[in-house]
Amino acid sequence: MAYPPHMTTQRIGETDLTSSRLSYGCMRIAGTWNPAEVDDEKRAAAHLALETAFEHSYTLFDHADIYARGASESLHGELLGAEPSKRDKIVIATKCGIKPPGQYGENSPHTYDFSASHILWSCDRSLERLQTDYIDIYQLHRPDYLMNPEEVAEAFTRLKEQGKVRHFGVSNFLPDKVSLLQKYVPLCVNQVEISLSHRDPLEDGTLNQCMQESITPLSWSPLAGGALGEGAEGELIALTDQIAEAHGVTRTDIALAWLLKHPSGIIPIIGTTKPERIIQSTKAAKIELSREDWYRLFTAAVGEPMP
Ligand SMILES: NC(=O)c1ccc[n+]([C@@H]2O[C@H](COP(=O)([O-])OP(=O)(O)OC[C@H]3O[C@@H](n4cnc5c(N)ncnc54)[C@H](OP(=O)(O)O)[C@@H]3O)[C@@H](O)[C@H]2O)c1
């Protein structure tokens, strides 16, 4: 496939970041946010989802320390620990920086923490849970208002020197914050919410900055958390179905193809836990959506004609 011209980082570590043009999101694999609820059935379902994604050419797996309070990383780690030879065939992204309420002591508040000590500590915990020696892409989850870029860079440099992290990225960062941090440390991804239902990055400079700075945009909730899936209705959905029928694919494949059409090289993070939907989604990467259909979908999503 042709890579968008700005994409100089086609490989992350030993692995091609964009071979499948999609990534697999691990936020929902535990089937719960409460690690105590992960029973054998949920464990088997998580393993099946991860194996299915691996077998169907997803190379980039997106985690965060807070997903199921660490259980998502641990579930993946169980597979990697059992078959270490699979480790260098995938790109593992994970995140730190969010401290959920009550997790760091009784009554501890919900905070964001980009202090060097928290970043270094969190990275070690993620490595343990994932049963790996290195993380390919370590992302800061949501901007910490108290971020000191020099301190972040210090922590990142240390992690890189120690071989614990290969590349760094951010998530939910607006362009000004990316620019600030980029002065101190190179960033390879910005993971943002973008879909037909959430189009801010088209307008707020995020995607333009990605092209300018050779940063790969990752799209979280590419199906708006399922709101563009089965059961949905309305003008946008009807149009998506019509275009899907013409291409012989599903509605959600078209919603993903709409993202893939953008020249910034958006990589949608597939969030379904159902094997058949993980497999079906790979069809999106082969769809050539016309400019006309892209704009028809955009107009239907906005709900107003183009100016
Ligand atoms: N950086 C951040 O702040 C952030 C925030 C949120 C998410 N993320 C990342 O982005 C990934 C994807 O996010 P997401 O899970 O919200 O993605 P999504 O694809 O927008 O939503 C997934 C949800 O949609 C449902 N779904 C999928 N296909 C469907 C269909 N055809 N009909 C009806 N429902 C359907 C899934 O249910 P089934 O499982 O039943 O198919 C699942 O509940 C996450 O795993 C995580 O890695 C990052």
The ligand as a Gaussian input file, in Angstrom:
#p B3LYP/6-31G(d) Opt

LIG

0 1
 N       -6.813000       7.362000      24.579000
 C       -8.016000       7.397000      25.093000
 O       -8.378000       8.289000      25.857000
 C       -8.975000       6.297000      24.708000
 C      -10.338000       6.373000      25.076000
 C      -11.176000       5.334000      24.669000
 C      -10.656000       4.270000      23.920000
 N       -9.319000       4.222000      23.610000
 C       -8.742000       3.146000      22.782000
 O       -9.532000       2.995000      21.620000
 C       -9.957000       1.647000      21.498000
 C      -11.277000       1.614000      20.775000
 O      -12.264000       2.370000      21.501000
 P      -13.754000       1.838000      21.568000
 O      -13.740000       0.467000      22.138000
 O      -14.593000       2.854000      22.209000
 O      -14.050000       1.714000      19.982000
 P      -15.387000       1.635000      19.147000
 O      -15.122000       0.707000      18.019000
 O      -15.855000       3.005000      18.818000
 O      -16.453000       0.996000      20.117000
 C      -16.400000      -0.353000      20.478000
 C      -17.773000      -0.730000      20.972000
 O      -18.628000      -0.777000      19.855000
 C      -19.274000      -2.012000      19.802000
 N      -19.404000      -2.406000      18.395000
 C      -18.430000      -2.671000      17.519000
 N      -18.953000      -3.018000      16.326000
 C      -20.279000      -2.966000      16.478000
 C      -21.354000      -3.217000      15.624000
 N      -21.189000      -3.610000      14.365000
 N      -22.602000      -3.051000      16.117000
 C      -22.795000      -2.655000      17.400000
 N      -21.809000      -2.427000      18.279000
 C      -20.562000      -2.578000      17.815000
 C      -18.389000      -2.969000      20.551000
 O      -19.169000      -4.010000      21.096000
 P      -18.708000      -5.557000      20.885000
 O      -17.453000      -5.732000      21.665000
 O      -19.881000      -6.290000      21.449000
 O      -18.529000      -5.787000      19.427000
 C      -17.818000      -2.082000      21.634000
 O      -18.703000      -2.012000      22.740000
 C       -9.954000       1.128000      22.934000
 O       -9.854000      -0.272000      23.003000
 C       -8.726000       1.795000      23.488000
 O       -7.580000       1.062000      23.088000
 C       -8.492000       5.222000      23.991000

